[in-house]
Amino acid sequence: MRRASLSDRFRGVSEPRSKGASFTEMTEVVLPQHANVLGSVFGGTVMAWVDVCGAITAQRHCKRVCVTAAVDDLAFLAPIRVGDIVRLTGRVNATFRTSLEVDVRVEREDPRTLERSVCVETLMTFVAVDDEGRPCVVPPLAYENDDDTRRRDAAYARREARLARARERTKAP
Ligand SMILES: CC(C)(COP(=O)(O)OP(=O)(O)OC[C@H]1O[C@@H](n2cnc3c(N)ncnc32)[C@H](O)[C@@H]1OP(=O)(O)O)[C@@H](O)C(=O)NCCC(=O)NCCS
């Protein structure tokens, strides 16, 4: 992919940005059109919501359009039923050079008890791009406490493994 010009690639990259500035919360309700024959939501519908939540989080951090580069393991831990409220949250774990890792969590909320349980948790990598889709340098994330630095260190380790897997995939057979 062609590179953005040096000045554009650094546009808007200044002081570290806090995780709070990009934290995203989305609420959906599961309607009959979202359901499979068992009355629980289609996995693909949840994946689309996850992608939107992650992209909004990344874009709020970068103040740029961000594209999905990779999604780590995505497991459905419990069914989400018609009538349930679905809460999605996104937060930035770490920033790299032109990419960043976003943690997206999906919880179902029982409308009668308001009890919440985690149904999906996944890690996504987004790449900030310019108007022509060329990768651009992302602003750094401010790591404000021990939990933030723990998440950052884990994200850096995962990045190495993720890129190694990507390299393996692209190797000639
Ligand atoms: C993601 C994409 C922009 C990367 O472009 P590229 O030409 O490989 O560019 P680069 O090699 O410079 O990589 C750019 C960044 O992507 C990261 N990246 C590329 N492939 C990756 C992968 N499989 N997993 C994680 N990160 C990846 C690189 O590490 C780099 O980040 P860094 O600068 O922080 O190290 C490009 O492959 C693309 O446009 N893919 C399609 C995206 C898309 O359509 N998504 C769905 C709709 S939004």
Ligand as a Chemical Component Dictionary entry (heavy atoms), coordinates in Angstrom:
data_LIG
# 
_chem_comp.id                   LIG 
_chem_comp.type                 NON-POLYMER 
_chem_comp.pdbx_formal_charge   0 
_chem_comp.three_letter_code    LIG 
# 
loop_
_chem_comp_atom.comp_id 
_chem_comp_atom.atom_id 
_chem_comp_atom.alt_atom_id 
_chem_comp_atom.type_symbol 
_chem_comp_atom.charge 
_chem_comp_atom.model_Cartn_x 
_chem_comp_atom.model_Cartn_y 
_chem_comp_atom.model_Cartn_z 
_chem_comp_atom.pdbx_ordinal 
LIG C1  C1  C 0 -4.878  -3.049 7.327  1  
LIG C2  C2  C 0 -4.145  -2.394 6.173  2  
LIG C3  C3  C 0 -4.482  -0.897 6.118  3  
LIG C4  C4  C 0 -2.640  -2.599 6.398  4  
LIG O1  O1  O 0 -2.008  -2.100 5.251  5  
LIG P1  P1  P 0 -0.516  -2.515 4.833  6  
LIG O2  O2  O 0 -0.282  -2.142 3.454  7  
LIG O3  O3  O 0 -0.261  -3.929 5.284  8  
LIG O4  O4  O 0 0.311   -1.487 5.650  9  
LIG P2  P2  P 0 1.514   -1.721 6.624  10 
LIG O5  O5  O 0 2.296   -2.951 6.294  11 
LIG O6  O6  O 0 2.214   -0.416 6.672  12 
LIG O7  O7  O 0 0.787   -1.962 8.010  13 
LIG C5  C5  C 0 0.039   -0.935 8.598  14 
LIG C6  C6  C 0 -0.270  -1.349 9.991  15 
LIG O8  O8  O 0 -1.148  -2.486 9.961  16 
LIG C7  C7  C 0 -0.643  -3.456 10.851 17 
LIG N1  N1  N 0 -1.082  -4.743 10.354 18 
LIG C8  C8  C 0 -1.030  -5.188 9.089  19 
LIG N2  N2  N 0 -1.526  -6.434 9.043  20 
LIG C9  C9  C 0 -1.897  -6.764 10.292 21 
LIG C10 C10 C 0 -2.482  -7.932 10.888 22 
LIG N3  N3  N 0 -2.798  -9.012 10.179 23 
LIG N4  N4  N 0 -2.711  -7.926 12.209 24 
LIG C11 C11 C 0 -2.418  -6.848 12.946 25 
LIG N5  N5  N 0 -1.874  -5.701 12.450 26 
LIG C12 C12 C 0 -1.612  -5.689 11.138 27 
LIG C13 C13 C 0 0.851   -3.297 10.779 28 
LIG O9  O9  O 0 1.509   -3.869 11.909 29 
LIG C14 C14 C 0 0.956   -1.785 10.767 30 
LIG O10 O10 O 0 0.788   -1.279 12.092 31 
LIG P3  P3  P 0 2.031   -0.535 12.847 32 
LIG O11 O11 O 0 2.420   0.624  11.958 33 
LIG O12 O12 O 0 1.424   -0.057 14.124 34 
LIG O13 O13 O 0 3.106   -1.554 13.004 35 
LIG C15 C15 C 0 -4.531  -3.048 4.789  36 
LIG O14 O14 O 0 -4.139  -4.409 4.790  37 
LIG C16 C16 C 0 -6.012  -2.966 4.509  38 
LIG O15 O15 O 0 -6.499  -1.942 4.051  39 
LIG N6  N6  N 0 -6.738  -4.063 4.794  40 
LIG C17 C17 C 0 -8.179  -4.059 4.583  41 
LIG C18 C18 C 0 -8.876  -3.418 5.765  42 
LIG C19 C19 C 0 -10.363 -3.570 5.651  43 
LIG O16 O16 O 0 -10.909 -3.513 4.559  44 
LIG N7  N7  N 0 -11.037 -3.808 6.778  45 
LIG C20 C20 C 0 -12.435 -4.097 6.794  46 
LIG C21 C21 C 0 -13.273 -2.906 6.549  47 
LIG S1  S1  S 0 -12.977 -1.579 7.660  48 
# 
loop_
_chem_comp_bond.comp_id 
_chem_comp_bond.atom_id_1 
_chem_comp_bond.atom_id_2 
_chem_comp_bond.value_order 
_chem_comp_bond.pdbx_ordinal 
LIG C1  C2  SING 1  
LIG C2  C3  SING 2  
LIG C2  C4  SING 3  
LIG C2  C15 SING 4  
LIG C4  O1  SING 5  
LIG O1  P1  SING 6  
LIG P1  O2  DOUB 7  
LIG P1  O3  SING 8  
LIG P1  O4  SING 9  
LIG O4  P2  SING 10 
LIG P2  O5  DOUB 11 
LIG P2  O6  SING 12 
LIG P2  O7  SING 13 
LIG O7  C5  SING 14 
LIG C5  C6  SING 15 
LIG C6  O8  SING 16 
LIG C6  C14 SING 17 
LIG O8  C7  SING 18 
LIG C7  N1  SING 19 
LIG C7  C13 SING 20 
LIG N1  C8  SING 21 
LIG N1  C12 SING 22 
LIG C8  N2  DOUB 23 
LIG N2  C9  SING 24 
LIG C9  C10 SING 25 
LIG C9  C12 DOUB 26 
LIG C10 N3  SING 27 
LIG C10 N4  DOUB 28 
LIG N4  C11 SING 29 
LIG C11 N5  DOUB 30 
LIG N5  C12 SING 31 
LIG C13 O9  SING 32 
LIG C13 C14 SING 33 
LIG C14 O10 SING 34 
LIG O10 P3  SING 35 
LIG P3  O11 DOUB 36 
LIG P3  O12 SING 37 
LIG P3  O13 SING 38 
LIG C15 O14 SING 39 
LIG C15 C16 SING 40 
LIG C16 O15 DOUB 41 
LIG C16 N6  SING 42 
LIG N6  C17 SING 43 
LIG C17 C18 SING 44 
LIG C18 C19 SING 45 
LIG C19 O16 DOUB 46 
LIG C19 N7  SING 47 
LIG N7  C20 SING 48 
LIG C20 C21 SING 49 
LIG C21 S1  SING 50 
# 
